[in-house]
Structures are given as structure tokens and as C-alpha cells.
Amino acid sequence: MAELPYGEDPEPSDRFPAGPLFVPVRPGSSQCAARLFRTPLGGRTAVGFTSERRLLATLGPGQAWIRLAEPALRALTAPLGVTTVTVDPLFTARAPAPVRPAVPRGTSSRRLRAVVRQQRP
């Protein structure tokens, strides 16, 4: 089997910037933070999309976003130990739903209110 010259390598070792990306964020009280995701193997990754349409198709219409260049996204997440940037992922897991406390059968509504009051901080 003949070796491919470097110019024809299907996976060159050089990283090329992806350009301006639509980066999903979590809004806070005074600022926003880039959302971090997990790869299928469990590693942390920053995510960016090449178009707003792709971001909304994957994460839903309620997702907030900002525009960042790929090198800026890497610089932002590097102090957190995140070195991977995933561009245009096709699948994401649904956001976790709030978990309701389990209520044993036969519990009266008065007893249930007392249990809920005890669980509140």
C-alpha cells in the first residue's frame, strides 16, 4: 500500500480555525457562561455551531448563544481543562428534568405537605 503524501492526508495533524461560531451559553445574573458538553466517551468539550439554524435545530429555540471565534472559545475554556472544541454536533442529550420526590402510596395530603416542608432548607 502506497503512503499518501502529507497534502493528501485525510486527517492532517494541523488544526485549522473554524472561524466565527455560534456558542451556546447559560445566562447568569450579570453575565453569561459558555455551556460545556460531554463527548460520547465522557470527556468535556466546548461546542460551537457554524450557523444559528444548526444551533437551534440541535439545542432548541430557547437556547441563548453568543458569537465567538474558535481560538477565543479555546482560550475561554482552556483554564477549565477543556481542550476539545466540537463543531456542529448532530445529537445532544435532553436537559435533565427536575426530579420529584417519591411519595409512598396512601400518604395523605396533610402528611405530604409536612414532608415537603421538612425537605426545604
C-alpha positions in Angstrom: 0.0 0.0 0.0 1.4 3.4 -1.0 1.8 6.1 1.6 -0.2 9.2 1.0 1.8 12.5 0.7 1.1 15.0 3.5 -1.1 17.2 1.3 -3.5 14.2 0.6 -3.7 13.0 4.2 -7.4 12.8 5.1 -6.8 13.8 8.7 -3.9 16.3 8.8 -2.3 17.0 12.1 -2.6 20.7 11.8 -5.7 22.3 13.4 -7.4 24.9 11.3 -9.6 27.6 13.0 -13.3 27.0 12.4 -14.0 30.8 12.2 -16.8 32.6 14.0 -19.1 30.2 15.8 -22.5 30.4 17.5 -21.6 29.2 21.0 -24.4 28.1 23.4 -24.3 30.0 26.7 -26.0 29.8 30.1 -27.3 33.3 31.1 -26.4 34.5 34.6 -27.4 37.4 36.8 -24.8 39.8 35.3 -23.1 37.8 32.6 -23.2 34.6 30.6 -21.0 31.4 30.6 -20.2 29.1 27.7 -22.1 25.8 28.1 -19.8 22.7 28.2 -20.9 19.4 27.0 -19.7 15.8 27.2 -18.4 13.6 24.3 -19.8 10.1 23.9 -16.8 8.8 25.9 -17.4 11.3 28.7 -14.8 13.9 28.1 -15.7 17.6 28.4 -15.9 19.6 25.2 -16.8 23.2 24.2 -19.4 23.3 21.4 -19.8 25.8 18.6 -22.1 25.9 15.6 -21.4 27.3 12.1 -24.9 28.7 11.8 -27.7 29.8 14.1 -30.1 27.4 12.3 -27.9 24.5 13.2 -27.6 25.6 16.9 -31.4 26.0 17.2 -32.1 22.7 15.4 -29.8 20.8 17.8 -30.5 22.6 21.1 -33.9 24.1 20.6 -35.3 27.6 20.1 -34.8 28.7 23.7 -31.1 28.3 23.7 -29.1 31.5 24.2 -25.9 32.0 22.2 -23.0 34.4 21.5 -20.6 34.7 18.6 -17.0 33.7 19.3 -14.1 32.9 17.1 -12.8 29.3 17.6 -9.5 30.4 19.1 -11.4 32.6 21.6 -13.6 29.7 22.6 -10.5 27.6 23.1 -8.8 30.3 25.2 -12.0 30.7 27.3 -12.3 27.0 28.1 -8.6 26.1 28.4 -8.3 27.3 32.1 -11.1 24.8 32.9 -9.1 21.9 31.4 -11.3 21.7 28.3 -9.1 21.3 25.3 -11.6 20.0 22.8 -14.0 22.0 20.6 -16.8 20.2 18.8 -18.2 22.0 15.8 -21.7 21.3 14.6 -22.6 18.2 16.7 -25.7 16.5 15.4 -27.0 15.0 18.6 -27.3 16.1 22.2 -28.9 14.6 25.3 -32.0 16.3 26.6 -31.7 18.6 29.5 -32.4 16.8 32.8 -35.9 17.2 34.1 -36.5 18.1 37.7 -36.9 15.0 39.9 -40.0 14.9 42.0 -39.6 13.3 45.5 -41.1 9.8 45.7 -44.3 9.7 47.7 -45.4 6.4 49.2 -48.9 5.2 48.3 -51.5 6.0 50.8 -49.8 9.2 52.1 -52.4 11.9 53.0 -52.1 15.4 51.5 -51.5 16.8 55.1 -48.7 14.3 55.6 -47.2 15.2 52.2 -47.2 18.9 53.0 -45.3 18.2 56.2 -42.7 16.1 54.4 -42.2 18.8 51.8 -41.8 21.5 54.5 -39.1 19.3 56.2 -37.2 18.9 52.9 -36.9 22.6 52.3 -33.8 24.3 53.6 
